[in-house]
Amino acid sequence: MDFFETVKSRHSIRAYRQEPIPAGTLDQILEAANLAPSAGNLQAFEIYVVTKAALRQQLADAAGGQGFLSGAAAILIFAAHPERSAVRYGRRGSRLYAVQDATIACAYATLAATAAGLGATWVGAFQEQAVRDVLDLPEEMVPVALLPMGFPAEEAVVRPRRQLSDLVHTIG
Ligand SMILES: Cc1cc2nc3c(=O)[nH]c(=O)nc-3n(C[C@H](O)[C@H](O)[C@H](O)COP(=O)(O)O)c2cc1C
């Protein structure tokens, strides 16, 4: 799929067919995430892959009962790893770059999932400690996004955007 076509056809999908994601497709998505830029190329994030039903349910609970997570074929969890960035960038690395690194990687994965014919939804509303507990993550890891995905079982809804003239400010 052409890049701009991929960007246009990405919409949050919250219902999934009960069909596993082929291993090769999941690998492609993870490879795409791994190609995202990161501060100093330090890649201060980790990706956790969850497919087991019991864990998906626990993540749905950690996300305030957003039940659609439990129906996903897989959930990728993107977590900032602040210490990896702090080594070179100190507080700016641990507070900002690590979160940005994880976020960009998740954006790449989202678009890769779309290009592969999958649907996904970025989930940011969750309790950090509850997610840490489900995944058995050390305290220093900061989960920043959950990305449930699977083959779509619903029509995409096209949600409106602000006009460019409203959000772009050409200064000079
Ligand atoms: C930072 C962030 C947090 C979000 N959190 C949630 C969430 O917790 N649950 C959910 O269903 N969607 C969540 N979304 C998806 C947005 O609702 C969605 O992207 C937005 O409404 C635009 O729709 P679209 O993705 O279909 O273009 C989140 C998106 C972002 C970027």
The ligand as an SDF file (V2000), in Angstrom:
LIG
                    3D

 31 33  0  0  0  0  0  0  0  0999 V2000
   -2.6750    9.2210   23.1920 C   0  0  0  0  0  0  0  0  0  0  0  0
   -3.9130    8.4900   22.7420 C   0  0  0  0  0  0  0  0  0  0  0  0
   -4.6830    7.8340   23.6770 C   0  0  0  0  0  0  0  0  0  0  0  0
   -5.8330    7.1270   23.2810 C   0  0  0  0  0  0  0  0  0  0  0  0
   -6.5070    6.3820   24.2020 N   0  0  0  0  0  0  0  0  0  0  0  0
   -7.5580    5.6380   23.7950 C   0  0  0  0  0  0  0  0  0  0  0  0
   -8.1900    4.7650   24.7040 C   0  0  0  0  0  0  0  0  0  0  0  0
   -7.8030    4.6390   25.8610 O   0  0  0  0  0  0  0  0  0  0  0  0
   -9.2520    4.0420   24.2570 N   0  0  0  0  0  0  0  0  0  0  0  0
   -9.6990    4.1100   22.9580 C   0  0  0  0  0  0  0  0  0  0  0  0
  -10.6660    3.4030   22.6240 O   0  0  0  0  0  0  0  0  0  0  0  0
   -9.0870    4.9260   22.0620 N   0  0  0  0  0  0  0  0  0  0  0  0
   -8.0310    5.6740   22.4420 C   0  0  0  0  0  0  0  0  0  0  0  0
   -7.3650    6.4450   21.5300 N   0  0  0  0  0  0  0  0  0  0  0  0
   -7.8240    6.4880   20.1130 C   0  0  0  0  0  0  0  0  0  0  0  0
   -8.5050    7.7990   19.7880 C   0  0  0  0  0  0  0  0  0  0  0  0
   -9.7750    7.8420   20.3850 O   0  0  0  0  0  0  0  0  0  0  0  0
   -8.5980    7.9460   18.2520 C   0  0  0  0  0  0  0  0  0  0  0  0
   -7.3180    7.8850   17.6750 O   0  0  0  0  0  0  0  0  0  0  0  0
   -9.2660    9.2680   17.8650 C   0  0  0  0  0  0  0  0  0  0  0  0
  -10.6010    9.3110   18.2800 O   0  0  0  0  0  0  0  0  0  0  0  0
   -9.2340    9.5000   16.3480 C   0  0  0  0  0  0  0  0  0  0  0  0
   -9.8620    8.4280   15.6790 O   0  0  0  0  0  0  0  0  0  0  0  0
   -9.0830    7.5550   14.5990 P   0  0  0  0  0  0  0  0  0  0  0  0
   -7.9220    6.8740   15.2870 O   0  0  0  0  0  0  0  0  0  0  0  0
  -10.0790    6.5480   14.1060 O   0  0  0  0  0  0  0  0  0  0  0  0
   -8.6160    8.4760   13.5320 O   0  0  0  0  0  0  0  0  0  0  0  0
   -6.2270    7.1360   21.9090 C   0  0  0  0  0  0  0  0  0  0  0  0
   -5.4220    7.7910   20.9790 C   0  0  0  0  0  0  0  0  0  0  0  0
   -4.2590    8.4260   21.3810 C   0  0  0  0  0  0  0  0  0  0  0  0
   -3.3610    9.0510   20.3330 C   0  0  0  0  0  0  0  0  0  0  0  0
  1  2  1  0
  2  3  1  0
  2 30  2  0
  3  4  2  0
  4  5  1  0
  4 28  1  0
  5  6  2  0
  6  7  1  0
  6 13  1  0
  7  8  2  0
  7  9  1  0
  9 10  1  0
 10 11  2  0
 10 12  1  0
 12 13  2  0
 13 14  1  0
 14 15  1  0
 14 28  1  0
 15 16  1  0
 16 17  1  0
 16 18  1  0
 18 19  1  0
 18 20  1  0
 20 21  1  0
 20 22  1  0
 22 23  1  0
 23 24  1  0
 24 25  2  0
 24 26  1  0
 24 27  1  0
 28 29  2  0
 29 30  1  0
 30 31  1  0
M  END
$$$$
